[in-house]
Amino acid sequence: MDNNEHTVYILKCKDNSLYTGYTNNLENRLKMHREGKGAKYTRGRGPFQVVYIEKFSMKEEAMKREYQIKQLDRKEKMLLIRNWLKEVMKNESSK
């Protein structure tokens, strides 16, 4: 497990709701969500789609960012996701 990588992520649930979380092992955390052992909120709301990822070197920064994102309303979160996806697509097409 790489403890130097702290990730804030947003999942889009099958009911179209958004879940924001923090982890230092995204692959394992997603597995837990799928198995119903992740957050109480996500139980029964799968399958999930990862729609946003932001990485940090320090846990404190990641936790702070998770809190900031959780304070956003749905419209603001959707804008954040849209901008992130645009950036991902731009980077993919330049490879």
SULJOLIN-V740926 format. One record per backbone hydrogen bond with DSSP energy under -1.0 kcal/mol. CO is the residue of the C=O (numbers start at 1). NH is the residue of the N-H. Records with the same first field share a line. If there is no record, write none. Layout:
# SULJOLIN-V740926
CO: NH / NH
This chain:
# SULJOLIN-V740926
1: 3
2: 5
6: 56
7: 23
8: 54
9: 21
10: 51 / 52
11: 19
12: 49
13: 16
17: 13
19: 11
21: 9
23: 7
25: 29
26: 30
27: 31
28: 32
29: 33
30: 34
31: 35
32: 37 / 38
33: 36
42: 45
45: 14
49: 12
52: 10
54: 8
56: 6
58: 62
59: 63
60: 64
61: 65
62: 66
63: 67
64: 68
65: 69
66: 70
67: 71
69: 72
73: 77
74: 78
75: 79
76: 80
77: 81
78: 82
79: 83
80: 84
81: 85
82: 86
83: 87
84: 88
85: 89
86: 90
87: 91
88: 92
89: 93
90: 94
92: 95
